[in-house]
């Protein structure tokens, strides 16, 4: 690439931007999942036996499952951004959209699984 004074962004800089964006999505998604999966408030009604999904083991296993799924999609997105995505930016954009959708779905599943109750 020659330095002709144009404002064009190099492929490497664009790939770094996509990697940074994917990392932010990963961190926010995992923080949200673990704040829900291990809630501070009372997540379930005080009845015996507790309804399905109210034990600590249920919350932790669901959180771990979605952590693995989101991390796998993140790794695939990064690999795509640093290889084929450098030439085809739309593939990297599609991978980032998939990462965001998987993160939102994962958060929703974890939140729904533990019968989330807001603490106020």
N, CA, C and O atoms as a GROMACS GRO file, in nm:
protein
  480
    1UNK      N    1   0.084  -0.115   0.000
    1UNK     CA    2   0.000   0.000   0.000
    1UNK      C    3   0.090   0.123   0.000
    1UNK      O    4   0.180   0.133   0.083
    2UNK      N    5   0.067   0.215  -0.089
    2UNK     CA    6   0.149   0.335  -0.096
    2UNK      C    7   0.088   0.446  -0.014
    2UNK      O    8  -0.032   0.447   0.011
    3UNK      N    9   0.173   0.538   0.028
    3UNK     CA   10   0.127   0.652   0.106
    3UNK      C   11   0.104   0.769   0.012
    3UNK      O   12   0.195   0.848  -0.014
    4UNK      N   13  -0.018   0.779  -0.038
    4UNK     CA   14  -0.050   0.886  -0.132
    4UNK      C   15  -0.131   0.997  -0.067
    4UNK      O   16  -0.185   1.083  -0.136
    5UNK      N   17  -0.141   0.996   0.066
    5UNK     CA   18  -0.213   1.101   0.136
    5UNK      C   19  -0.363   1.078   0.142
    5UNK      O   20  -0.437   1.164   0.190
    6UNK      N   21  -0.410   0.965   0.095
    6UNK     CA   22  -0.554   0.939   0.097
    6UNK      C   23  -0.597   0.900   0.238
    6UNK      O   24  -0.514   0.870   0.324
    7UNK      N   25  -0.727   0.902   0.261
    7UNK     CA   26  -0.781   0.869   0.392
    7UNK      C   27  -0.824   0.724   0.401
    7UNK      O   28  -0.896   0.686   0.494
    8UNK      N   29  -0.784   0.642   0.308
    8UNK     CA   30  -0.821   0.501   0.309
    8UNK      C   31  -0.759   0.431   0.430
    8UNK      O   32  -0.644   0.456   0.466
    9UNK      N   33  -0.838   0.344   0.491
    9UNK     CA   34  -0.793   0.270   0.608
    9UNK      C   35  -0.729   0.140   0.560
    9UNK      O   36  -0.784   0.070   0.475
   10UNK      N   37  -0.614   0.108   0.615
   10UNK     CA   38  -0.547  -0.016   0.574
   10UNK      C   39  -0.626  -0.136   0.623
   10UNK      O   40  -0.707  -0.126   0.715
   11UNK      N   41  -0.601  -0.249   0.559
   11UNK     CA   42  -0.673  -0.371   0.596
   11UNK      C   43  -0.638  -0.414   0.738
   11UNK      O   44  -0.723  -0.464   0.811
   12UNK      N   45  -0.514  -0.395   0.777
   12UNK     CA   46  -0.471  -0.431   0.912
   12UNK      C   47  -0.541  -0.347   1.019
   12UNK      O   48  -0.581  -0.399   1.123
   13UNK      N   49  -0.555  -0.218   0.992
   13UNK     CA   50  -0.623  -0.130   1.088
   13UNK      C   51  -0.770  -0.166   1.098
   13UNK      O   52  -0.828  -0.163   1.206
   14UNK      N   53  -0.831  -0.198   0.986
   14UNK     CA   54  -0.971  -0.238   0.987
   14UNK      C   55  -0.990  -0.368   1.065
   14UNK      O   56  -1.087  -0.383   1.139
   15UNK      N   57  -0.898  -0.462   1.047
   15UNK     CA   58  -0.906  -0.589   1.120
   15UNK      C   59  -0.890  -0.566   1.269
   15UNK      O   60  -0.960  -0.628   1.349
   16UNK      N   61  -0.798  -0.476   1.308
   16UNK     CA   62  -0.782  -0.445   1.451
   16UNK      C   63  -0.908  -0.384   1.508
   16UNK      O   64  -0.944  -0.412   1.623
   17UNK      N   65  -0.977  -0.301   1.432
   17UNK     CA   66  -1.101  -0.239   1.477
   17UNK      C   67  -1.208  -0.346   1.500
   17UNK      O   68  -1.279  -0.343   1.601
   18UNK      N   69  -1.219  -0.440   1.409
   18UNK     CA   70  -1.317  -0.548   1.424
   18UNK      C   71  -1.284  -0.636   1.546
   18UNK      O   72  -1.374  -0.677   1.618
   19UNK      N   73  -1.155  -0.663   1.567
   19UNK     CA   74  -1.113  -0.743   1.683
   19UNK      C   75  -1.148  -0.669   1.812
   19UNK      O   76  -1.197  -0.731   1.907
   20UNK      N   77  -1.123  -0.540   1.816
   20UNK     CA   78  -1.156  -0.461   1.936
   20UNK      C   79  -1.307  -0.462   1.960
   20UNK      O   80  -1.351  -0.477   2.074
   21UNK      N   81  -1.386  -0.446   1.855
   21UNK     CA   82  -1.531  -0.448   1.868
   21UNK      C   83  -1.580  -0.584   1.919
   21UNK      O   84  -1.665  -0.589   2.007
   22UNK      N   85  -1.526  -0.691   1.864
   22UNK     CA   86  -1.566  -0.825   1.907
   22UNK      C   87  -1.528  -0.850   2.053
   22UNK      O   88  -1.602  -0.915   2.126
   23UNK      N   89  -1.413  -0.798   2.094
   23UNK     CA   90  -1.370  -0.816   2.232
   23UNK      C   91  -1.461  -0.742   2.328
   23UNK      O   92  -1.493  -0.793   2.436
   24UNK      N   93  -1.504  -0.622   2.291
   24UNK     CA   94  -1.598  -0.547   2.375
   24UNK      C   95  -1.731  -0.623   2.387
   24UNK      O   96  -1.787  -0.633   2.496
   25UNK      N   97  -1.780  -0.676   2.276
   25UNK     CA   98  -1.904  -0.754   2.279
   25UNK      C   99  -1.888  -0.876   2.369
   25UNK      O  100  -1.977  -0.906   2.448
   26UNK      N  101  -1.775  -0.946   2.359
   26UNK     CA  102  -1.750  -1.063   2.443
   26UNK      C  103  -1.748  -1.027   2.591
   26UNK      O  104  -1.813  -1.094   2.672
   27UNK      N  105  -1.676  -0.922   2.627
   27UNK     CA  106  -1.665  -0.883   2.768
   27UNK      C  107  -1.800  -0.841   2.824
   27UNK      O  108  -1.836  -0.881   2.935
   28UNK      N  109  -1.875  -0.761   2.749
   28UNK     CA  110  -2.006  -0.717   2.796
   28UNK      C  111  -2.102  -0.836   2.809
   28UNK      O  112  -2.176  -0.845   2.907
   29UNK      N  113  -2.101  -0.925   2.713
   29UNK     CA  114  -2.190  -1.041   2.717
   29UNK      C  115  -2.159  -1.132   2.835
   29UNK      O  116  -2.250  -1.174   2.907
   30UNK      N  117  -2.032  -1.161   2.856
   30UNK     CA  118  -1.996  -1.250   2.967
   30UNK      C  119  -2.021  -1.185   3.102
   30UNK      O  120  -2.061  -1.253   3.196
   31UNK      N  121  -1.997  -1.056   3.112
   31UNK     CA  122  -2.026  -0.987   3.238
   31UNK      C  123  -2.176  -0.990   3.266
   31UNK      O  124  -2.218  -1.014   3.379
   32UNK      N  125  -2.257  -0.966   3.165
   32UNK     CA  126  -2.402  -0.969   3.184
   32UNK      C  127  -2.450  -1.109   3.219
   32UNK      O  128  -2.536  -1.125   3.306
   33UNK      N  129  -2.398  -1.208   3.153
   33UNK     CA  130  -2.440  -1.346   3.181
   33UNK      C  131  -2.404  -1.384   3.324
   33UNK      O  132  -2.486  -1.444   3.394
   34UNK      N  133  -2.283  -1.352   3.368
   34UNK     CA  134  -2.243  -1.394   3.502
   34UNK      C  135  -2.306  -1.310   3.611
   34UNK      O  136  -2.317  -1.355   3.725
   35UNK      N  137  -2.345  -1.188   3.580
   35UNK     CA  138  -2.420  -1.111   3.679
   35UNK      C  139  -2.560  -1.168   3.695
   35UNK      O  140  -2.620  -1.156   3.802
   36UNK      N  141  -2.613  -1.228   3.590
   36UNK     CA  142  -2.745  -1.291   3.597
   36UNK      C  143  -2.734  -1.434   3.649
   36UNK      O  144  -2.817  -1.478   3.727
   37UNK      N  145  -2.632  -1.506   3.605
   37UNK     CA  146  -2.619  -1.646   3.643
   37UNK      C  147  -2.587  -1.663   3.792
   37UNK      O  148  -2.625  -1.763   3.853
   38UNK      N  149  -2.519  -1.567   3.848
   38UNK     CA  150  -2.489  -1.570   3.991
   38UNK      C  151  -2.545  -1.441   4.051
   38UNK      O  152  -2.470  -1.349   4.082
   39UNK      N  153  -2.677  -1.434   4.065
   39UNK     CA  154  -2.740  -1.308   4.106
   39UNK      C  155  -2.713  -1.274   4.253
   39UNK      O  156  -2.689  -1.362   4.336
   40UNK      N  157  -2.719  -1.146   4.280
   40UNK     CA  158  -2.702  -1.098   4.416
   40UNK      C  159  -2.833  -1.112   4.492
   40UNK      O  160  -2.834  -1.148   4.609
   41UNK      N  161  -2.942  -1.084   4.424
   41UNK     CA  162  -3.074  -1.092   4.486
   41UNK      C  163  -3.125  -1.235   4.492
   41UNK      O  164  -3.053  -1.329   4.459
   42UNK      N  165  -3.248  -1.249   4.534
   42UNK     CA  166  -3.311  -1.381   4.542
   42UNK      C  167  -3.372  -1.412   4.406
   42UNK      O  168  -3.464  -1.344   4.363
   43UNK      N  169  -3.321  -1.516   4.335
   43UNK     CA  170  -3.370  -1.543   4.202
   43UNK      C  171  -3.495  -1.630   4.196
   43UNK      O  172  -3.557  -1.642   4.091
   44UNK      N  173  -3.532  -1.693   4.307
   44UNK     CA  174  -3.642  -1.788   4.302
   44UNK      C  175  -3.734  -1.771   4.423
   44UNK      O  176  -3.695  -1.713   4.525
   45UNK      N  177  -3.855  -1.820   4.411
   45UNK     CA  178  -3.946  -1.813   4.525
   45UNK      C  179  -3.899  -1.908   4.636
   45UNK      O  180  -3.834  -2.009   4.611
   46UNK      N  181  -3.934  -1.873   4.758
   46UNK     CA  182  -3.892  -1.952   4.874
   46UNK      C  183  -3.991  -2.064   4.900
   46UNK      O  184  -4.066  -2.061   4.997
   47UNK      N  185  -3.991  -2.163   4.812
   47UNK     CA  186  -4.077  -2.279   4.829
   47UNK      C  187  -3.991  -2.404   4.823
   47UNK      O  188  -3.881  -2.403   4.768
   48UNK      N  189  -4.043  -2.509   4.880
   48UNK     CA  190  -3.971  -2.636   4.875
   48UNK      C  191  -4.060  -2.740   4.812
   48UNK      O  192  -4.175  -2.751   4.853
   49UNK      N  193  -4.016  -2.815   4.719
   49UNK     CA  194  -3.888  -2.808   4.650
   49UNK      C  195  -3.886  -2.690   4.553
   49UNK      O  196  -3.990  -2.650   4.501
   50UNK      N  197  -3.769  -2.636   4.528
   50UNK     CA  198  -3.760  -2.521   4.438
   50UNK      C  199  -3.795  -2.561   4.295
   50UNK      O  200  -3.772  -2.675   4.256
   51UNK      N  201  -3.850  -2.468   4.217
   51UNK     CA  202  -3.880  -2.498   4.077
   51UNK      C  203  -3.752  -2.525   3.997
   51UNK      O  204  -3.642  -2.488   4.041
   52UNK      N  205  -3.765  -2.590   3.882
   52UNK     CA  206  -3.646  -2.618   3.799
   52UNK      C  207  -3.571  -2.490   3.765
   52UNK      O  208  -3.631  -2.388   3.733
   53UNK      N  209  -3.440  -2.497   3.774
   53UNK     CA  210  -3.356  -2.382   3.738
   53UNK      C  211  -3.321  -2.293   3.855
   53UNK      O  212  -3.255  -2.191   3.836
   54UNK      N  213  -3.363  -2.328   3.976
   54UNK     CA  214  -3.339  -2.242   4.091
   54UNK      C  215  -3.218  -2.282   4.174
   54UNK      O  216  -3.182  -2.211   4.267
   55UNK      N  217  -3.155  -2.391   4.144
   55UNK     CA  218  -3.038  -2.429   4.222
   55UNK      C  219  -2.914  -2.362   4.165
   55UNK      O  220  -2.910  -2.322   4.049
   56UNK      N  221  -2.813  -2.351   4.249
   56UNK     CA  222  -2.688  -2.290   4.206
   56UNK      C  223  -2.626  -2.371   4.092
   56UNK      O  224  -2.567  -2.313   4.001
   57UNK      N  225  -2.640  -2.502   4.097
   57UNK     CA  226  -2.584  -2.587   3.991
   57UNK      C  227  -2.650  -2.558   3.856
   57UNK      O  228  -2.582  -2.556   3.754
   58UNK      N  229  -2.782  -2.534   3.856
   58UNK     CA  230  -2.852  -2.501   3.731
   58UNK      C  231  -2.802  -2.369   3.674
   58UNK      O  232  -2.776  -2.358   3.554
   59UNK      N  233  -2.788  -2.270   3.761
   59UNK     CA  234  -2.743  -2.139   3.714
   59UNK      C  235  -2.601  -2.145   3.662
   59UNK      O  236  -2.571  -2.090   3.556
   60UNK      N  237  -2.515  -2.213   3.734
   60UNK     CA  238  -2.375  -2.220   3.693
   60UNK      C  239  -2.358  -2.299   3.564
   60UNK      O  240  -2.281  -2.259   3.476
   61UNK      N  241  -2.429  -2.410   3.551
   61UNK     CA  242  -2.412  -2.491   3.430
   61UNK      C  243  -2.463  -2.418   3.306
   61UNK      O  244  -2.403  -2.428   3.199
   62UNK      N  245  -2.574  -2.345   3.320
   62UNK     CA  246  -2.625  -2.269   3.207
   62UNK      C  247  -2.530  -2.155   3.171
   62UNK      O  248  -2.506  -2.128   3.053
   63UNK      N  249  -2.475  -2.089   3.272
   63UNK     CA  250  -2.377  -1.982   3.247
   63UNK      C  251  -2.252  -2.034   3.180
   63UNK      O  252  -2.198  -1.970   3.090
   64UNK      N  253  -2.204  -2.149   3.224
   64UNK     CA  254  -2.084  -2.208   3.164
   64UNK      C  255  -2.110  -2.248   3.019
   64UNK      O  256  -2.027  -2.224   2.931
   65UNK      N  257  -2.225  -2.309   2.994
   65UNK     CA  258  -2.260  -2.349   2.858
   65UNK      C  259  -2.260  -2.228   2.764
   65UNK      O  260  -2.200  -2.234   2.656
   66UNK      N  261  -2.325  -2.121   2.803
   66UNK     CA  262  -2.333  -2.005   2.715
   66UNK      C  263  -2.201  -1.928   2.709
   66UNK      O  264  -2.174  -1.860   2.610
   67UNK      N  265  -2.120  -1.939   2.812
   67UNK     CA  266  -1.985  -1.881   2.805
   67UNK      C  267  -1.904  -1.952   2.699
   67UNK      O  268  -1.833  -1.888   2.621
   68UNK      N  269  -1.912  -2.084   2.694
   68UNK     CA  270  -1.839  -2.162   2.594
   68UNK      C  271  -1.891  -2.131   2.454
   68UNK      O  272  -1.812  -2.115   2.360
   69UNK      N  273  -2.022  -2.122   2.438
   69UNK     CA  274  -2.080  -2.095   2.306
   69UNK      C  275  -2.036  -1.958   2.256
   69UNK      O  276  -1.993  -1.943   2.142
   70UNK      N  277  -2.048  -1.857   2.342
   70UNK     CA  278  -2.011  -1.721   2.300
   70UNK      C  279  -1.862  -1.711   2.274
   70UNK      O  280  -1.820  -1.645   2.178
   71UNK      N  281  -1.780  -1.775   2.356
   71UNK     CA  282  -1.635  -1.773   2.333
   71UNK      C  283  -1.600  -1.841   2.200
   71UNK      O  284  -1.508  -1.797   2.131
   72UNK      N  285  -1.670  -1.947   2.166
   72UNK     CA  286  -1.646  -2.014   2.038
   72UNK      C  287  -1.682  -1.927   1.919
   72UNK      O  288  -1.609  -1.921   1.820
   73UNK      N  289  -1.796  -1.859   1.928
   73UNK     CA  290  -1.836  -1.768   1.820
   73UNK      C  291  -1.738  -1.651   1.812
   73UNK      O  292  -1.705  -1.605   1.702
   74UNK      N  293  -1.693  -1.603   1.927
   74UNK     CA  294  -1.592  -1.496   1.930
   74UNK      C  295  -1.463  -1.541   1.860
   74UNK      O  296  -1.408  -1.468   1.778
   75UNK      N  297  -1.416  -1.661   1.894
   75UNK     CA  298  -1.293  -1.712   1.832
   75UNK      C  299  -1.308  -1.725   1.680
   75UNK      O  300  -1.217  -1.693   1.604
   76UNK      N  301  -1.424  -1.773   1.638
   76UNK     CA  302  -1.450  -1.784   1.494
   76UNK      C  303  -1.454  -1.647   1.427
   76UNK      O  304  -1.403  -1.631   1.316
   77UNK      N  305  -1.514  -1.550   1.493
   77UNK     CA  306  -1.521  -1.414   1.438
   77UNK      C  307  -1.383  -1.353   1.425
   77UNK      O  308  -1.352  -1.288   1.325
   78UNK      N  309  -1.300  -1.372   1.526
   78UNK     CA  310  -1.163  -1.318   1.522
   78UNK      C  311  -1.083  -1.386   1.411
   78UNK      O  312  -1.011  -1.320   1.336
   79UNK      N  313  -1.094  -1.517   1.402
   79UNK     CA  314  -1.022  -1.590   1.297
   79UNK      C  315  -1.065  -1.542   1.159
   79UNK      O  316  -0.982  -1.525   1.069
   80UNK      N  317  -1.194  -1.521   1.142
   80UNK     CA  318  -1.244  -1.473   1.014
   80UNK      C  319  -1.196  -1.331   0.986
   80UNK      O  320  -1.156  -1.300   0.873
   81UNK      N  321  -1.198  -1.245   1.088
   81UNK     CA  322  -1.156  -1.106   1.069
   81UNK      C  323  -1.008  -1.097   1.031
   81UNK      O  324  -0.969  -1.009   0.955
   82UNK      N  325  -0.927  -1.186   1.085
   82UNK     CA  326  -0.784  -1.179   1.060
   82UNK      C  327  -0.738  -1.255   0.936
   82UNK      O  328  -0.622  -1.247   0.898
   83UNK      N  329  -0.829  -1.330   0.873
   83UNK     CA  330  -0.791  -1.405   0.753
   83UNK      C  331  -0.872  -1.356   0.633
   83UNK      O  332  -0.835  -1.257   0.569
   84UNK      N  333  -0.979  -1.423   0.604
   84UNK     CA  334  -1.061  -1.392   0.487
   84UNK      C  335  -1.126  -1.255   0.498
   84UNK      O  336  -1.145  -1.186   0.398
   85UNK      N  337  -1.160  -1.215   0.620
   85UNK     CA  338  -1.230  -1.089   0.641
   85UNK      C  339  -1.150  -0.966   0.606
   85UNK      O  340  -1.207  -0.858   0.589
   86UNK      N  341  -1.019  -0.979   0.595
   86UNK     CA  342  -0.938  -0.863   0.556
   86UNK      C  343  -0.968  -0.820   0.413
   86UNK      O  344  -0.959  -0.701   0.380
   87UNK      N  345  -1.004  -0.915   0.329
   87UNK     CA  346  -1.037  -0.883   0.191
   87UNK      C  347  -1.187  -0.865   0.171
   87UNK      O  348  -1.230  -0.790   0.084
   88UNK      N  349  -1.264  -0.934   0.250
   88UNK     CA  350  -1.411  -0.928   0.237
   88UNK      C  351  -1.468  -0.879   0.369
   88UNK      O  352  -1.504  -0.958   0.456
   89UNK      N  353  -1.477  -0.746   0.383
   89UNK     CA  354  -1.520  -0.687   0.509
   89UNK      C  355  -1.662  -0.725   0.546
   89UNK      O  356  -1.696  -0.729   0.664
   90UNK      N  357  -1.745  -0.755   0.447
   90UNK     CA  358  -1.885  -0.788   0.476
   90UNK      C  359  -1.896  -0.922   0.549
   90UNK      O  360  -1.989  -0.942   0.627
   91UNK      N  361  -1.800  -1.014   0.526
   91UNK     CA  362  -1.800  -1.140   0.602
   91UNK      C  363  -1.770  -1.114   0.750
   91UNK      O  364  -1.832  -1.173   0.838
   92UNK      N  365  -1.676  -1.025   0.774
   92UNK     CA  366  -1.643  -0.990   0.912
   92UNK      C  367  -1.761  -0.920   0.978
   92UNK      O  368  -1.792  -0.946   1.095
   93UNK      N  369  -1.826  -0.832   0.904
   93UNK     CA  370  -1.945  -0.765   0.958
   93UNK      C  371  -2.056  -0.864   0.992
   93UNK      O  372  -2.122  -0.851   1.095
   94UNK      N  373  -2.075  -0.962   0.906
   94UNK     CA  374  -2.177  -1.065   0.932
   94UNK      C  375  -2.139  -1.148   1.054
   94UNK      O  376  -2.225  -1.184   1.134
   95UNK      N  377  -2.010  -1.179   1.070
   95UNK     CA  378  -1.966  -1.255   1.187
   95UNK      C  379  -1.989  -1.175   1.314
   95UNK      O  380  -2.025  -1.233   1.417
   96UNK      N  381  -1.969  -1.044   1.309
   96UNK     CA  382  -1.993  -0.961   1.427
   96UNK      C  383  -2.142  -0.954   1.461
   96UNK      O  384  -2.179  -0.953   1.578
   97UNK      N  385  -2.226  -0.948   1.359
   97UNK     CA  386  -2.371  -0.948   1.384
   97UNK      C  387  -2.412  -1.081   1.448
   97UNK      O  388  -2.493  -1.083   1.541
   98UNK      N  389  -2.356  -1.190   1.399
   98UNK     CA  390  -2.386  -1.322   1.458
   98UNK      C  391  -2.338  -1.327   1.603
   98UNK      O  392  -2.408  -1.381   1.689
   99UNK      N  393  -2.220  -1.271   1.631
   99UNK     CA  394  -2.169  -1.267   1.768
   99UNK      C  395  -2.263  -1.189   1.859
   99UNK      O  396  -2.291  -1.234   1.970
  100UNK      N  397  -2.311  -1.076   1.814
  100UNK     CA  398  -2.403  -0.995   1.895
  100UNK      C  399  -2.534  -1.071   1.918
  100UNK      O  400  -2.586  -1.071   2.029
  101UNK      N  401  -2.586  -1.134   1.815
  101UNK     CA  402  -2.712  -1.209   1.828
  101UNK      C  403  -2.696  -1.326   1.925
  101UNK      O  404  -2.782  -1.349   2.010
  102UNK      N  405  -2.585  -1.399   1.914
  102UNK     CA  406  -2.561  -1.511   2.005
  102UNK      C  407  -2.546  -1.461   2.148
  102UNK      O  408  -2.594  -1.525   2.241
  103UNK      N  409  -2.480  -1.347   2.166
  103UNK     CA  410  -2.464  -1.290   2.301
  103UNK      C  411  -2.600  -1.251   2.360
  103UNK      O  412  -2.625  -1.277   2.478
  104UNK      N  413  -2.685  -1.190   2.281
  104UNK     CA  414  -2.818  -1.151   2.329
  104UNK      C  415  -2.902  -1.275   2.360
  104UNK      O  416  -2.969  -1.280   2.463
  105UNK      N  417  -2.898  -1.373   2.273
  105UNK     CA  418  -2.974  -1.496   2.297
  105UNK      C  419  -2.921  -1.567   2.421
  105UNK      O  420  -3.000  -1.616   2.503
  106UNK      N  421  -2.790  -1.574   2.436
  106UNK     CA  422  -2.732  -1.637   2.555
  106UNK      C  423  -2.774  -1.568   2.683
  106UNK      O  424  -2.807  -1.634   2.782
  107UNK      N  425  -2.772  -1.436   2.683
  107UNK     CA  426  -2.817  -1.361   2.799
  107UNK      C  427  -2.963  -1.390   2.828
  107UNK      O  428  -3.001  -1.409   2.944
  108UNK      N  429  -3.044  -1.392   2.725
  108UNK     CA  430  -3.187  -1.420   2.744
  108UNK      C  431  -3.212  -1.560   2.796
  108UNK      O  432  -3.299  -1.580   2.881
  109UNK      N  433  -3.138  -1.657   2.748
  109UNK     CA  434  -3.156  -1.794   2.794
  109UNK      C  435  -3.115  -1.807   2.940
  109UNK      O  436  -3.187  -1.868   3.019
  110UNK      N  437  -3.002  -1.750   2.976
  110UNK     CA  438  -2.958  -1.758   3.115
  110UNK      C  439  -3.055  -1.684   3.206
  110UNK      O  440  -3.089  -1.732   3.314
  111UNK      N  441  -3.100  -1.570   3.163
  111UNK     CA  442  -3.195  -1.492   3.242
  111UNK      C  443  -3.328  -1.566   3.257
  111UNK      O  444  -3.386  -1.567   3.365
  112UNK      N  445  -3.376  -1.626   3.151
  112UNK     CA  446  -3.500  -1.700   3.157
  112UNK      C  447  -3.490  -1.830   3.233
  112UNK      O  448  -3.586  -1.871   3.298
  113UNK      N  449  -3.375  -1.895   3.225
  113UNK     CA  450  -3.359  -2.024   3.290
  113UNK      C  451  -3.365  -2.013   3.441
  113UNK      O  452  -3.417  -2.103   3.508
  114UNK      N  453  -3.312  -1.904   3.497
  114UNK     CA  454  -3.307  -1.895   3.643
  114UNK      C  455  -3.426  -1.823   3.702
  114UNK      O  456  -3.424  -1.789   3.820
  115UNK      N  457  -3.530  -1.800   3.624
  115UNK     CA  458  -3.648  -1.729   3.675
  115UNK      C  459  -3.609  -1.597   3.738
  115UNK      O  460  -3.638  -1.572   3.855
  116UNK      N  461  -3.543  -1.515   3.662
  116UNK     CA  462  -3.486  -1.390   3.709
  116UNK      C  463  -3.590  -1.300   3.774
  116UNK      O  464  -3.698  -1.278   3.720
  117UNK      N  465  -3.556  -1.250   3.891
  117UNK     CA  466  -3.641  -1.154   3.961
  117UNK      C  467  -3.557  -1.031   3.989
  117UNK      O  468  -3.447  -1.042   4.044
  118UNK      N  469  -3.606  -0.915   3.952
  118UNK     CA  470  -3.530  -0.793   3.978
  118UNK      C  471  -3.531  -0.765   4.128
  118UNK      O  472  -3.632  -0.788   4.195
  119UNK      N  473  -3.419  -0.717   4.182
  119UNK     CA  474  -3.409  -0.700   4.326
  119UNK      C  475  -3.483  -0.578   4.380
  119UNK      O  476  -3.466  -0.547   4.498
  120UNK      N  477  -3.564  -0.508   4.302
  120UNK     CA  478  -3.637  -0.392   4.354
  120UNK      C  479  -3.783  -0.403   4.330
  120UNK      O  480  -3.859  -0.313   4.368
   0.00000   0.00000   0.00000
